[in-house]
Amino acid sequence: MTRRFKTLRSCFLLFCIAVILAFVSTASAQWNEQVLYSFQGLPDGATPVGGMVFDKEGNLYGATANGGSSSCSGPGQCGTVFQLAPPAKHGDPWTETVLYVFKGRANNDGATPGGGLIRDASGNLYGTTGYDGTGTCKLLGGVVGCGVVYELSPPAQRGGAWTEKVLYSFQGGNDGYVPTGDLVFDKAGNLYGATLFGGGKGTNCNSLYGGNCGTIFELSPPAQPGGAWTEMVVHSFAGVGPAGTTCDGANPNGELVIDETGVLYGTTYAGGFNCPHNSEQGCGTVFKLASQSVKRAIWTETLLYIFKGVPDGSGPAAGVIFDGKGDLFGTTAGGGDSKFPSGTVFRLAPQGTAAGWTENLVYSFSEGSDGGQPRGVVVLDPKGELYGTAALAGNGGAGTLYQLRSTIATSQTLEVLHTFTAHGDGEYPYGGLVVDAAGPIFGVTQYGGVGATCGQNGCGTVFEVTP
């Protein structure tokens, strides 16, 4: 930005600044990026997914969709859960430890994690795998399982082995198929998540996975320690209705949020209205699910917004977050109002019970220097500033990390904090960010790094970006 001002010395300074700020769509003040770890594939993991979590000692925990072992029967490798420990001395490398390698059909413990991790007060980690478990779901003629929800518990003694326990194995019918995204706890200790397919409703979502359009599920803990968790389908999605009529969404993304009253909010990648860019499956929705009974056995879905493609966006590939005012923020991987629409950041503001919610387009990507196809959850820092990643493009062609001020709901100004180049620093940032109160931002890229076993694209990275 400063270089532009210096080239306009003939202008009256304040006037020029006002004019430039009124028209510029992106700014760039690159932060410093450090790759904390480059995955190597086998045996340490590849393709990190979803969100990461910190413990009190500053260790990071996450999951990889691939790597670990290649013995699983699903479409990917088995995957891992990992820990990254910070160095004792600043500037030294972080240390990766593989906490668990999934074994797949040989152990019915799951394979190919479909989301990141959450952590409870006791230090237990929870996540999902998209395949394996005891279910008999088939893909391209082979049994690959239907996915699981798992718990990973720390050892009683430091340095011991972590213990994995399958809380629920999906069966691929009305209960769901291919769980995806991060889980979330409510105040009572129930877990909520999403499956991309299954649920028993909708027939046009994906023929390879049985056509049904996905679910939101609840897992309730046992009354007695060691007992079985209980799954209940909160909602089954129906996709797009006949002749383009409105339905309630399809293929939910997980990464749900819960408000103080226990209402769930999330997005579906498809469903809703038919739209020009995805005429058979729809452009996606934002929804809420509210319990209508004391025992939370009956839930009602309300569509807060149905995307149309252009100019408002299409294909939200991640969940939403609340700001301090009760507004929802999220992203779409496609659509927008730029000349080359490549996704959006949007805000939904409640307008009262009768008026519903109003969408504002916060930013529309063009897949230029600003990036394109944002697919991760946006996050807010303690100051209320909004951060996110765009999976593609940027000057280096491998994605961007950006900042937007969430208090300026209609702002078209985006600041690129880092442009990924795929030359060791990572490629395709696609996962939730972790914003530290001290300033650094942590995240993952699914490719890139210096892992040679995954080919020229690399096995993925964990990175830190600082001002």
C-alpha positions as CSV (number, residue, x, y, z in Angstrom):
1,M,0.0,0.0,0.0
2,T,2.8,2.4,0.9
3,R,4.5,2.0,-2.5
4,R,1.3,3.0,-4.3
5,F,1.1,6.2,-2.3
6,K,4.8,7.1,-3.0
7,T,4.1,6.9,-6.8
8,L,1.4,9.6,-6.5
9,R,3.5,12.4,-4.9
10,S,1.9,15.0,-7.2
11,C,-1.4,14.5,-5.5
12,F,-2.6,16.2,-2.4
13,L,-1.7,13.4,0.2
14,L,-5.0,13.1,2.2
15,F,-7.1,13.3,-1.0
16,C,-5.2,10.6,-2.6
17,I,-5.4,8.3,0.4
18,A,-9.2,8.7,0.5
19,V,-9.6,8.0,-3.2
20,I,-7.3,4.9,-3.2
21,L,-9.0,3.4,-0.1
22,A,-12.4,3.9,-1.7
23,F,-11.5,1.8,-4.7
24,V,-8.9,-0.8,-3.7
25,S,-10.2,-4.3,-3.2
26,T,-7.2,-5.9,-1.6
27,A,-4.3,-4.9,0.5
28,S,-1.1,-6.8,1.2
29,A,1.1,-6.7,4.2
30,Q,2.7,-10.1,4.3
31,W,3.2,-11.7,7.7
32,N,6.0,-14.1,8.5
33,E,5.2,-17.8,7.9
34,Q,7.1,-20.7,9.5
35,V,6.4,-24.3,8.7
36,L,6.3,-26.1,12.0
37,Y,6.1,-29.5,10.5
38,S,6.1,-31.1,7.0
39,F,4.4,-34.5,6.9
40,Q,6.2,-37.4,5.3
41,G,3.2,-39.7,4.5
42,L,4.2,-43.1,5.9
43,P,4.2,-43.5,8.8
44,D,3.7,-40.0,10.2
45,G,0.6,-38.9,8.2
46,A,-0.4,-36.9,5.1
47,T,-3.1,-34.5,4.1
48,P,-4.0,-32.9,7.5
49,V,-7.7,-32.0,7.8
50,G,-10.0,-30.0,9.9
51,G,-9.3,-28.0,13.0
52,M,-6.4,-28.3,15.5
53,V,-6.6,-27.8,19.3
54,F,-4.1,-26.7,21.9
55,D,-3.6,-28.2,25.4
56,K,-2.5,-26.1,28.4
57,E,1.2,-27.0,27.8
58,G,1.1,-25.5,24.3
59,N,1.0,-28.8,22.4
60,L,-1.0,-28.9,19.1
61,Y,-3.2,-31.8,18.2
62,G,-4.7,-32.7,14.8
63,A,-5.6,-35.4,12.3
64,T,-4.5,-36.4,8.9
65,A,-6.8,-38.0,6.3
66,N,-4.0,-40.1,4.8
67,G,-0.6,-41.6,5.7
68,G,0.1,-43.7,8.7
69,S,-0.7,-47.0,7.0
70,S,-1.8,-48.0,3.5
71,S,-3.6,-51.2,4.6
72,C,-7.1,-49.7,4.8
73,S,-9.8,-50.7,2.4
74,G,-11.3,-47.2,1.8
75,P,-10.5,-44.8,-1.1
76,G,-7.6,-43.3,1.0
77,Q,-4.9,-44.4,3.4
78,C,-5.7,-45.0,7.0
79,G,-4.7,-41.7,8.5
80,T,-3.4,-40.6,11.9
81,V,-3.9,-38.4,15.0
82,F,-0.7,-36.4,15.8
83,Q,0.7,-34.1,18.4
84,L,3.1,-31.2,17.8
85,A,5.2,-30.2,20.8
86,P,6.8,-26.7,20.9
87,P,10.5,-26.4,21.3
88,A,12.1,-25.4,24.5
89,K,14.1,-22.7,22.7
90,H,12.4,-20.3,20.2
91,G,13.5,-21.0,16.7
92,D,14.1,-24.7,17.2
93,P,11.9,-27.2,15.4
94,W,8.6,-28.5,16.8
95,T,8.5,-32.2,17.5
96,E,5.8,-34.4,16.0
97,T,4.5,-37.5,17.7
98,V,2.0,-39.9,16.1
99,L,-0.5,-40.6,18.8
100,Y,-2.6,-43.1,16.8
101,V,-2.5,-44.8,13.4
102,F,-5.9,-46.1,12.2
103,K,-6.1,-49.8,11.2
104,G,-9.3,-49.9,9.3
105,R,-11.3,-53.1,8.7
106,A,-8.7,-55.2,10.5
107,N,-9.7,-53.5,13.8
108,N,-13.0,-51.8,13.0
109,D,-11.4,-48.6,14.4
110,G,-12.1,-46.4,11.4
111,A,-10.0,-45.0,8.6
112,T,-9.4,-41.7,6.8
113,P,-10.4,-39.0,9.3
114,G,-12.9,-36.6,7.8
115,G,-12.4,-33.7,10.2
116,G,-10.2,-32.3,12.9
117,L,-10.3,-32.7,16.7
118,I,-12.0,-31.3,19.7
119,R,-10.8,-31.8,23.3
120,D,-12.6,-32.2,26.6
121,A,-11.5,-31.0,30.1
122,S,-9.8,-34.3,30.8
123,G,-7.6,-34.1,27.7
124,N,-9.5,-36.7,25.6
125,L,-9.7,-36.0,21.9
126,Y,-12.7,-36.6,19.7
127,G,-13.0,-36.9,15.9
128,T,-14.5,-38.7,13.0
129,T,-13.3,-41.0,10.2
130,G,-15.1,-41.1,6.9
131,Y,-14.7,-44.9,6.4
132,D,-14.4,-48.3,8.0
133,G,-15.9,-49.3,11.3
134,T,-18.4,-52.1,11.6
135,G,-20.7,-50.8,8.9
136,T,-20.9,-52.6,5.5
137,C,-21.1,-49.7,3.2
138,K,-19.8,-50.3,-0.3
139,L,-18.0,-48.0,-2.7
140,L,-17.3,-49.1,-6.3
141,G,-18.2,-52.7,-5.3
142,G,-15.9,-53.0,-2.3
143,V,-16.8,-52.8,1.4
144,V,-15.2,-49.7,2.8
145,G,-17.3,-49.2,6.0
146,C,-19.5,-46.3,6.8
147,G,-17.3,-44.3,9.2
148,V,-17.0,-43.8,13.0
149,V,-16.9,-41.3,15.8
150,Y,-13.9,-42.0,18.0
151,E,-12.3,-40.9,21.3
152,L,-8.6,-40.9,21.9
153,S,-7.6,-40.9,25.6
154,P,-4.1,-39.9,27.0
155,P,-2.0,-42.4,28.8
156,A,-2.0,-42.6,32.6
157,Q,1.8,-42.2,32.5
158,R,3.7,-39.6,30.4
159,G,5.1,-41.3,27.3
160,G,2.7,-44.2,27.3
161,A,0.4,-45.1,24.4
162,W,-2.9,-43.3,23.8
163,T,-6.0,-45.4,23.7
164,E,-8.6,-45.2,20.9
165,K,-12.3,-46.1,21.5
166,V,-15.0,-46.1,18.9
167,L,-18.0,-44.3,20.3
168,Y,-20.2,-45.1,17.3
169,S,-19.9,-47.0,14.0
170,F,-22.3,-45.8,11.3
171,Q,-24.3,-48.4,9.4
172,G,-25.0,-46.4,6.3
173,G,-28.8,-46.4,6.5
174,N,-30.9,-43.8,8.2
175,D,-28.1,-43.2,10.7
176,G,-25.8,-41.7,8.1
177,Y,-22.7,-42.4,6.0
178,V,-19.3,-40.7,5.8
179,P,-19.2,-38.5,8.9
180,T,-17.3,-35.2,8.1
181,G,-16.1,-32.0,9.8
182,D,-15.3,-31.2,13.4
183,L,-17.6,-32.3,16.2
184,V,-19.0,-30.0,18.9
185,F,-20.1,-30.6,22.5
186,D,-23.2,-29.1,24.2
187,K,-23.4,-28.2,27.9
188,A,-24.7,-31.7,28.8
189,G,-21.8,-33.5,27.2
190,N,-23.6,-34.6,24.0
191,L,-21.6,-34.7,20.8
192,Y,-23.0,-33.3,17.5
193,G,-21.8,-33.8,14.0
194,A,-22.7,-34.4,10.4
195,T,-22.6,-37.1,7.8
196,L,-22.3,-36.2,4.1
197,F,-24.6,-39.0,3.0
198,G,-27.2,-41.5,4.3
199,G,-30.2,-40.5,6.4
200,G,-32.9,-42.1,4.3
201,K,-34.0,-38.9,2.5
202,G,-33.2,-37.4,-0.9
203,T,-32.2,-39.4,-4.0
204,N,-30.1,-37.1,-6.1
205,C,-27.1,-36.3,-3.9
206,N,-24.6,-38.8,-5.0
207,S,-25.2,-42.2,-6.7
208,L,-21.9,-43.7,-5.6
209,Y,-22.9,-43.2,-1.9
210,G,-26.5,-44.3,-2.2
211,G,-28.0,-41.0,-3.1
212,N,-29.3,-39.9,0.3
213,C,-28.4,-36.4,1.3
214,G,-26.8,-36.6,4.8
215,T,-27.7,-36.1,8.5
216,I,-27.0,-34.1,11.6
217,F,-26.6,-36.5,14.5
218,E,-26.3,-36.5,18.3
219,L,-24.2,-38.9,20.4
220,S,-25.2,-39.1,24.0
221,P,-22.7,-40.4,26.6
222,P,-23.6,-43.5,28.7
223,A,-25.3,-43.2,32.1
224,Q,-22.6,-45.4,33.5
225,P,-18.8,-45.2,32.7
226,G,-17.8,-47.8,30.1
227,G,-21.3,-48.1,28.6
228,A,-22.3,-47.5,25.0
229,W,-22.9,-44.1,23.5
230,T,-26.4,-43.6,21.9
231,E,-26.8,-42.1,18.4
232,M,-29.9,-40.1,17.4
233,V,-30.5,-38.5,14.0
234,V,-31.4,-34.9,14.7
235,H,-32.2,-34.2,11.0
236,S,-32.1,-35.9,7.6
237,F,-31.6,-33.7,4.6
238,A,-33.7,-34.1,1.4
239,G,-31.7,-32.1,-1.2
240,V,-33.4,-30.3,-4.1
241,G,-37.0,-31.1,-4.8
242,P,-38.7,-31.9,-8.1
243,A,-38.6,-29.3,-10.9
244,G,-36.2,-27.1,-8.9
245,T,-38.5,-26.6,-5.9
246,T,-36.9,-25.6,-2.6
247,C,-35.8,-28.3,-0.2
248,D,-33.8,-28.1,3.0
249,G,-30.2,-28.7,1.8
250,A,-27.9,-31.6,1.1
251,N,-24.4,-32.8,2.2
252,P,-23.9,-30.9,5.5
253,N,-20.4,-29.9,6.3
254,G,-20.2,-30.5,10.1
255,E,-18.4,-27.9,12.1
256,L,-21.6,-26.9,13.8
257,V,-22.0,-24.1,16.4
258,I,-24.3,-24.1,19.3
259,D,-25.8,-21.0,20.9
260,E,-26.6,-20.5,24.6
261,T,-30.1,-22.1,24.2
262,G,-28.8,-25.3,22.6
263,V,-29.8,-24.4,19.0
264,L,-27.5,-25.8,16.3
265,Y,-26.3,-23.8,13.3
266,G,-24.5,-25.1,10.2
267,T,-24.3,-25.2,6.4
268,T,-25.0,-27.6,3.6
269,Y,-22.7,-27.7,0.6
270,A,-25.5,-28.4,-1.8
271,G,-29.3,-28.4,-1.8
272,G,-31.8,-25.5,-1.6
273,F,-32.5,-23.8,-4.9
274,N,-31.2,-25.0,-8.2
275,C,-28.7,-22.5,-9.4
276,P,-26.7,-21.9,-12.7
277,H,-23.4,-23.3,-11.4
278,N,-24.9,-26.5,-9.9
279,S,-28.2,-27.0,-11.6
280,E,-28.9,-30.5,-10.3
281,Q,-27.8,-30.2,-6.7
282,G,-28.4,-26.6,-5.7
283,C,-26.1,-24.0,-4.3
284,G,-26.3,-24.8,-0.6
285,T,-27.9,-23.4,2.6
286,V,-27.4,-22.1,6.1
287,F,-29.7,-23.7,8.6
288,K,-30.6,-23.9,12.3
289,L,-32.0,-26.9,14.2
290,A,-33.9,-26.3,17.4
291,S,-35.1,-28.9,19.9
292,Q,-38.9,-28.9,20.4
293,S,-39.0,-31.2,23.5
294,V,-37.5,-31.4,27.0
295,K,-35.7,-34.6,26.1
296,R,-34.5,-33.1,22.8
297,A,-36.0,-35.9,20.8
298,I,-37.8,-33.7,18.3
299,W,-36.0,-31.1,16.3
300,T,-37.2,-28.5,13.8
301,E,-35.1,-27.2,10.9
302,T,-35.3,-23.6,9.7
303,L,-33.5,-22.4,6.6
304,L,-31.8,-19.1,7.4
305,Y,-30.5,-18.6,3.9
306,I,-30.5,-20.3,0.5
307,F,-27.6,-19.4,-1.8
308,K,-28.3,-18.5,-5.4
309,G,-24.7,-18.6,-6.9
310,V,-24.2,-15.1,-8.3
311,P,-23.8,-12.7,-6.7
312,D,-24.3,-14.2,-3.2
313,G,-22.1,-17.3,-3.4
314,S,-22.5,-21.1,-3.8
315,G,-21.2,-24.2,-2.1
316,P,-20.4,-23.3,1.5
317,A,-17.7,-25.9,2.3
318,A,-17.3,-25.1,6.0
319,G,-19.4,-24.2,9.0
320,V,-20.3,-20.8,10.4
321,I,-19.2,-18.8,13.5
322,F,-20.9,-16.2,15.7
323,D,-19.5,-12.8,16.4
324,G,-20.2,-10.9,19.6
325,K,-23.3,-9.3,18.2
326,G,-25.0,-12.6,17.3
327,D,-24.3,-12.4,13.6
328,L,-23.1,-15.5,11.6
329,F,-20.1,-15.4,9.4
330,G,-19.0,-18.1,6.8
331,T,-17.6,-18.7,3.4
332,T,-18.7,-20.2,0.1
333,A,-16.3,-22.0,-2.2
334,G,-17.9,-20.7,-5.4
335,G,-20.1,-17.8,-6.7
336,G,-19.8,-14.2,-5.8
337,D,-20.0,-10.9,-7.6
338,S,-16.5,-10.4,-9.1
339,K,-15.7,-10.7,-12.8
340,F,-14.2,-14.2,-12.0
341,P,-16.4,-15.3,-9.1
342,S,-14.4,-17.7,-6.9
343,G,-16.1,-17.7,-3.6
344,T,-17.2,-15.3,-0.9
345,V,-17.2,-14.4,2.8
346,F,-20.7,-13.7,4.0
347,R,-22.5,-12.4,7.0
348,L,-26.0,-13.4,8.2
349,A,-27.7,-10.9,10.6
350,P,-30.9,-11.8,12.4
351,Q,-33.8,-9.4,11.7
352,G,-36.3,-10.7,14.3
353,T,-38.6,-13.7,14.2
354,A,-40.9,-12.5,11.5
355,A,-38.3,-10.9,9.2
356,G,-35.8,-13.8,9.3
357,W,-32.1,-13.3,8.5
358,T,-30.4,-11.0,6.0
359,E,-27.2,-11.9,4.1
360,N,-24.5,-9.3,3.4
361,L,-21.7,-10.1,1.0
362,V,-18.5,-9.2,3.0
363,Y,-16.0,-10.1,0.3
364,S,-16.1,-11.7,-3.2
365,F,-12.9,-13.5,-4.3
366,S,-11.5,-13.3,-7.8
367,E,-8.8,-16.0,-7.6
368,G,-6.2,-13.3,-8.3
369,S,-3.8,-12.1,-5.7
370,D,-6.6,-12.4,-3.1
371,G,-7.0,-16.1,-3.6
372,G,-10.1,-18.2,-4.4
373,Q,-12.3,-21.0,-3.2
374,P,-12.2,-20.5,0.6
375,R,-13.0,-23.9,2.1
376,G,-12.1,-23.5,5.8
377,V,-14.0,-22.1,8.7
378,V,-13.3,-18.4,9.4
379,V,-12.2,-17.4,12.9
380,L,-12.3,-14.3,15.1
381,D,-9.4,-13.1,17.2
382,P,-9.9,-11.4,20.6
383,K,-10.1,-8.0,18.9
384,G,-13.0,-9.1,16.7
385,E,-10.9,-9.3,13.5
386,L,-11.8,-12.0,11.0
387,Y,-9.3,-14.5,9.5
388,G,-9.5,-17.2,7.0
389,T,-7.8,-19.1,4.1
390,A,-8.4,-19.3,0.4
391,A,-7.5,-22.7,-1.0
392,L,-6.3,-21.6,-4.5
393,A,-4.5,-18.9,-6.4
394,G,-2.8,-15.9,-4.9
395,N,0.4,-14.6,-6.6
396,G,2.1,-18.0,-5.8
397,G,-0.9,-20.0,-7.1
398,A,-1.1,-22.1,-3.9
399,G,-3.6,-20.3,-1.7
400,T,-3.7,-17.3,0.7
401,L,-4.3,-16.5,4.4
402,Y,-6.3,-13.3,4.7
403,Q,-7.7,-10.9,7.3
404,L,-11.1,-9.0,7.2
405,R,-12.5,-6.7,9.9
406,S,-15.7,-8.3,10.9
407,T,-17.1,-5.0,12.2
408,I,-17.3,-3.6,8.7
409,A,-20.0,-5.9,7.4
410,T,-20.1,-4.6,3.8
411,S,-16.3,-3.9,3.4
412,Q,-14.7,-5.1,0.2
413,T,-11.2,-4.6,1.5
414,L,-9.2,-7.8,2.2
415,E,-5.6,-7.9,3.5
416,V,-3.5,-10.9,2.4
417,L,-1.3,-11.9,5.3
418,H,0.5,-14.7,3.5
419,T,0.6,-16.1,0.0
420,F,1.5,-19.8,-0.2
421,T,3.9,-20.8,-2.9
422,A,4.0,-24.6,-2.7
423,H,7.7,-24.4,-2.5
424,G,8.2,-25.8,1.0
425,D,5.7,-23.5,2.7
426,G,2.5,-25.4,1.9
427,E,-0.2,-25.6,-0.7
428,Y,-4.0,-25.7,-0.5
429,P,-4.8,-24.4,3.0
430,Y,-8.0,-26.1,3.9
431,G,-8.8,-26.4,7.5
432,G,-9.7,-24.4,10.5
433,L,-7.3,-21.8,11.9
434,V,-6.2,-21.5,15.5
435,V,-5.7,-17.9,16.6
436,D,-3.5,-17.4,19.6
437,A,-4.2,-14.6,22.0
438,A,-0.6,-13.4,21.7
439,G,-0.9,-12.9,18.0
440,P,0.2,-16.0,16.0
441,I,-2.1,-17.9,13.7
442,F,-1.8,-21.7,13.3
443,G,-3.2,-23.8,10.5
444,V,-2.7,-26.6,8.0
445,T,-2.2,-27.1,4.3
446,Q,-3.3,-30.3,2.7
447,Y,-0.3,-30.4,0.3
448,G,3.1,-28.8,0.0
449,G,6.0,-29.0,2.4
450,V,9.1,-31.2,1.9
451,G,7.5,-34.7,2.3
452,A,8.9,-36.6,-0.7
453,T,6.8,-39.8,-0.4
454,C,3.7,-38.0,-1.5
455,G,5.1,-37.0,-4.9
456,Q,5.7,-33.5,-6.1
457,N,2.7,-32.0,-4.3
458,G,4.0,-32.9,-0.9
459,C,2.2,-34.4,2.1
460,G,1.0,-31.2,3.8
461,T,2.2,-28.9,6.6
462,V,1.3,-27.3,9.9
463,F,2.2,-23.7,9.8
464,E,2.4,-20.6,12.0
465,V,2.0,-17.0,10.8
466,T,3.1,-14.0,12.9
467,P,2.8,-10.3,12.3
